[in-house]
Structure formats: structure tokens, C-alpha cells
Amino acid sequence: MTRGGFVDNSGSFAKLRISIVDEAVTTEALELATNEMGTRTFEAASVFTAGVLTDVEVHVDQAVRKTKSVIVSSQLGELYNHFFASLVPYIASAREEAVKSPAPASFLRYSPGDFFVGHRDVSAKKDASEVATRLTSAVLFVNGATGEPSYEGGELVVFPFEDFGPHGIVIEPKPGRLVMFPSTMFHEVKPVASGDRYTVVTWYHGLDYVAPSLAADSPSTSGR
């Protein structure tokens, strides 16, 4: 997979531990994702819960997260998995963290009324599970508020400060824009007003995490 211009527009956001890269992938790669994400079958996206003394449980709770995890072809999955894996050196440098290859890419479609309430991407339970060892979350916007196909609403809002404050930072969606932030950072996806919002997401782990083999034609369980 060939990247596009890969223009780092983090600017002042970098001081808040947020990295923003535009033109991260080519127009052709975005078109491939758009075509499949609008036509292939999907499942209700899951959330995880974990207590101090309990294992991580994955389940569907549409009061917390209402969106669709698209089951894409193995070819498209491999294309984006290789892309995200190629960014490990960049992620490690930008985030100043020792990271390894990411989890399998998750392809998400938010239709009108879909949302994800405020949450963190990492489990509070300290173990070797996938959700407990996430260090950096990555969100790639396949489409945005302009162009075709476009959508309204569905803003990604991140809260870089622990007290969250009254307002978060709204990340403008642009096709090919890649956003990275610590998996511990509180964030949400506002309800989509119209159109379909397409994103591809993944998470980068610490060096001690052993990832499962990448399964083709299967959705992952969490994301933006």
C-alpha cells in the first residue's frame, strides 16, 4: 500500500499528545475501502467491560456504542493491516513510546443516529489482554464532511486533560486523515446526523504483547 503525501499537521496538537497526519493513504486505497464498506455485510460493533477482579468481557451494548463493524474482504484487510504495520517507526517516534505491530484493522460504518459515548480504549484490568496493553489508538477517516460520500455529525472529540473540562477538541474529518492519541485518552463519537461515516481503526501495543494471528473476513471488537 502506497501512502499519499503523508503530511504531518499535528502542530500544537502534538503538545497535547495528539498526532494528525493528512494524506496518509492514497485516493485509490480510500476508494477501495469506501466501495466495500458501503456494500458488504456487517455486525453490531462490540464494547468491552472489565472489573478489577474480572476478565475482560466483549458484548454489544447499543446504549453505549451504536455502529457497525464491516466484514471486509481479506484483500482489503491485508492492505490496511500492512499500512498500519508500516507506521510502527513513525508511531514510536511521534508518540515517544516503544510500540510493536498493531492489532488487525477494524472497519467501522456509522449511519444516521449511530454514536459512541465517551470512553477510553484501554481496559483498567492490568493483564496481557489486547485491550489492557493498548498504548496508542489510531483512527483513519475514509470520508469526511466534504466530498463524496460525505456525512454530517459524527465528530471525533478528544479530551487531552484528565479532568476532561467542559469541552473537548473536535478533530475535523478529512478523507485520508490519520489521528493518533494515547489509548488512555478520553474520547467520543457524536451521533451522525446524515450520511455514512467510514473509519478504519487500530491500536498499537507494548513490546510484551503477543498478538493473535490475523483472521481474514472478521471484524474486531472496538474502535471509533
Secondary structure, 3 states (H helix, E strand, C coil): CCCCCCEECCHHHHHHCCEEEECCCCHHHHHHHHHHHCCCCEEECCEEECCCCCCCEEECCCCCEECEEECCCHHHHHHHHHHHHHCHHHHHHHHCCCCCCCCCCEEEEECCCCEEEEECCCCCCCCCCCCCCEEEEEEEECCECCCCCEEEECCEEEECCCCCCCCCEEECCCCCCEEEEECCCEEEECCEEEECEEEEEEEEECCCCCCCCCCCCCCCCCCC
